[in-house]
Amino acid sequence: MEKYELTFPQKNIWLVENFYDSKLINIISGSLVIKKAFDISKAEQTINEFVRLNEAMRLRICIEDSVPKQYVAVFTPFEADKINVEGKTEQEVDKIKEEYISTGFDTIEKPLFSYLLIDRGNGMGEIFLKAHHLICDGWSGSKMVTGLAQIYDSLLEGNTEFSMSPSYLDYIAKENEYKSSEKFKDDEAFWTEYLSGFSETVGIKNAAINETEAKRYAVKLDENLNKIILDYCRENKFSPYTIFMTAIAIYLERINEKQDIVIGTPILNRGNFAEKQMQGMFVSTMPVRFKIDENMTFKDICTLNAKETMSLFRHQRFPISKTIENVKKNNGLEDSLYKVMVSYQNARAKFEKEDTYRMSWNFSGHIQDELEIHIVDLNDDGILEVDYDYITSLFEDQEIEYIAKRIETIIQDGIINNKTIETIEIMPDEEKNLILGLNKTATNYPKDETVIGLFEKQVKINPNKIALVCNAETITYSELNNKANSIANMLIKQGIKATDSVGVM
């Protein structure tokens, strides 16, 4: 039995899993929904054929001298998990799927996939897949759903002859050649130069990520904004991905007052037709750098971003882990390269019988970056949706809603008015109105008294009432007065007079 090193994309997955000690962060799951003539025995035969035909599905992990290796297990027929959900609500079915996903995988010497066949009754059913990212990525998932539908149709028609699919082992061999090639050295030199001087990671919270538990806030774009974006893209030969990347970079620049920003973006990393037909883990991450000049316009940055991104794709095969390692060594970077990830999701299953099949995806509830934003166009109908996946220990739900609205505001103001970055609108009207409403605190007070005098009166009248609230901390009027007097006494000892101006931080 021949054993192979993990590929660069697989090594990234392995590192993430072991760093966070999470069995759920690398789970991918989704369904082939069969809308009529569901046959559970044919569905089980279908998944067996698919696993037999695709060697990547049979990859197993073993440990040799503390190093993970992989091999292809011999195919043996297996039984799928099965459940009948006839009469259950959609929420109850979703709960069953969540529980199925939550068991994760034991990655050593065990299958890295599992199927649940869901009989919904009335001729409807689902083939629900749970797979580890070591053997599957989003593109593979879409190809899998398409392949399952094709096999299922063939079996219903009585056809049982199938050809083996392109093998992931071919990709492993090609990567081994790449590692010792001049192309590898050229790519390394490119990323070293591209990220030269970058030394500070920029995010929204800019906090350490110790937990991976996450939620998803899904936004279907307003019809008018959707049209504005698509018209702008057609007019300027941009993609929606470029528009959102630019808006998010501007948002990060404005809230951090930092002009040098890197955003992560997942890439397909499949270099030819055969690789696009393979099952397996190919996806890597590419760092996209923005050096923002506040005098540039929204269109200026979109144009520059679109042009630069195309040049980055020529070097996409180089492993992100090696890039991060080099930047830490050369630039003194102490953190990762990015804290925000942006992806464009357009990998879709294609069915000959669209009235029979449908694809659906499930969110695992775990991520590794503080915020991951997915621009989604899976139905190829021009209706954009945006998923905001966020670490729940870092963000409140309402914060994410505000962030989503701010990004939409930047896009709309940027496209319609093409303002410079320093003048582009970042806050939607509803949030402005809320803030202005909260700040309407005007009231009458004695004009012959100072603020300090009024405060001291309150200390005497209400010494134990709360004067200040900050998060969970509260300070009474008496406590605040004591703190103020303490600072005043310290300043007097330093020779400060009552008429002097003093800045206090």
Secondary structure, DSSP 8 states (H G I E B T S, - for coil): ---EE--HHHHHHHHHHHHHT-SSTTEEEEEEEE-SS--HHHHHHHHHHHHHH-GGGGEEEEEETTEEEEEE--------EEEE-TT--HHHHHHHHHHHHHT----BSS-SEEEEEEEEETTEEEEEEEEETTT--HHHHHHHHHHHHHHHHHHHTT---------HHHHHHHHHHHHTSHHHHHHHHHHHHHTTT------SS-------BEEEEEEE--HHHHHHHHHHHHHHT--HHHHHHHHHHHHHHHHHT-SEEEEEEEE----SHHHHH--S---EEEEEEEE--TTSBHHHHHHHHHHHHHHHHTTTTS-HHHHHHHHHHHH---S-S-SEEEEEE------S-TTTEEEEEE--SB-SSSEEEEEE-TT-SS--EEEEEEETTT--HHHHHHHHHHHHHHHHHHHHH--BTTTS--S-HHHHHHHHHHT-------TTS-HHHHHHHHHHH-TTSEEEEETTEEEEHHHHHHHHHHHHHHHHHTT--TTS-----
